[in-house]
């Protein structure tokens, strides 16, 4: 008679199985966000509150699930983007450059399968994004 698996082991196996789903879903969400912002690249069209809300919702979901699957750097970058999108007012002043930088960082994290906090390079990336956000929101 075989012994049942340890519940902790079973839970870990389930999480590991969902990690591939997270990666696939996240790649799709990032692609969707790039599609949304490409309309604003040349600066002639201004962001609306509704578009920023849509971007916020997508990035918030990515941020929220990142840590559950070991992508803590994704959580940090997503958190930075969420903070920016929540604070930029009026919506028309939102910066394509800042939003795009966050999406490129997310894309890199997922493409290169960077788990954890990303080490020194990951923390430097988060600091650079935070600096961009802070300067923009402070009007500098």
N, C-alpha and C positions, 0 to 999 in steps of 0.2 A: 504494500500500500504506500503510495507516494504522499509526502507531506505537502500541505497547501503552501503556496508562496507567502512570504512575509507581506503583510498589507502595505508596508512602506515600499518594498520592492515593486509591488504591483502598481502602486501610484506613480513611482518613478518611471516605470516602463510606459505607463499611459501618457505621462508628460513628454517623454522622449518621442513617442509616436506622434504626438500632436505638434512637435517642433517643426516637422516638415510642412505640416499644414499652415503653421504660423508663417514660415518663410514664404510659402507660395502666396498666401493671402496678403502678406506685407508687400511683396513685390508688386502685386496687382494694385494695391492701394497707392503705393508710391507712383506707379505709372499713371494712375487716375489723377493724382495731384499734379504731376507734370503736365498732363493734358489740360487741366484746368488753368494752370498759370501761364501756359504758352500764349494765351490770348492777350496777356498783359506785358509781354516781354519788351515790346518797343516803346512802352510808356504812354502811348496815345489813349489807351483805354484804362480807366481807373478801376480799382477793386471796389466792390460793393460789400456792404455788411453781410449780405446773403452768401456771397462767395467766400468771404473770410470765415463765416460760420461753418460752411461746408468743409473748408480746409482744416478748421479747428477740430471738427468732429472726427475726420479721418486721422489726423495726427494724434488726437487724444486716444483713440482706440489703439493705434500702434504703440504709443507710449505706455499705455496701461498694460498691454500684454507682453511687452518686451522683457521685463524682468522675470516674468513667469517662465520664460523659455531661455533665460540666461543671457539675454541681449540687453544688459544694463546700460550700455552706451546708447542704444536706440531709445531707451527710456529717457536718458538725459537730453538727447538731441530733440526728441519729440516734446519733452517738457519745455525746452527753450522755445521751440516753435509755438507751442500752445500759449506760453506766457506772452510772446510777442503778439500773436493774433488776438489775444484777449485784451491787450492794453492799447494797441494802435487805434487812435481815434482822431479824426474821423477815418472811416475805412478807406477813403480815397487816397489817404496819405501812405497806405501800406506800400512797402518796398518790395518790388519784384526781386531785387538782388538778395535781400535777406531771406525771403521765403525760398528762393531757388537754392541758396547756399545750404539751408537746412535740408531740403529735399535731396540735394546731391550728397550730403553727408549721410543721410539715411540710406540712400541707394548704395553708397560705398560700403557701409556697415553690413548690409544684407548681401551684397555681391561678393564681398571678401569674407563673409561669415565670421565677422568679428564679434566674439562673445565676451561676456564680462564687461568691465569698464573700459577696455581698450588700452590699458596701461597709460604711460606718459603721453603718447601721441593722442589717445582718446581724450584725455583730460585737457590737453592743449587745444584740441578741436572744439570741445565744449566751451572753453574759455574764449576762443576767438568768436564763436557764434554769440555768446553772451555779450561780448564787447560790441559787436555789430548791433545787437538789439538795444543795448543800453544807450549807445550813441544816437541811434535813430529815435528812440523814445524821449531822449533828453534834448533833441533838436540840434545836436552837434553835427 
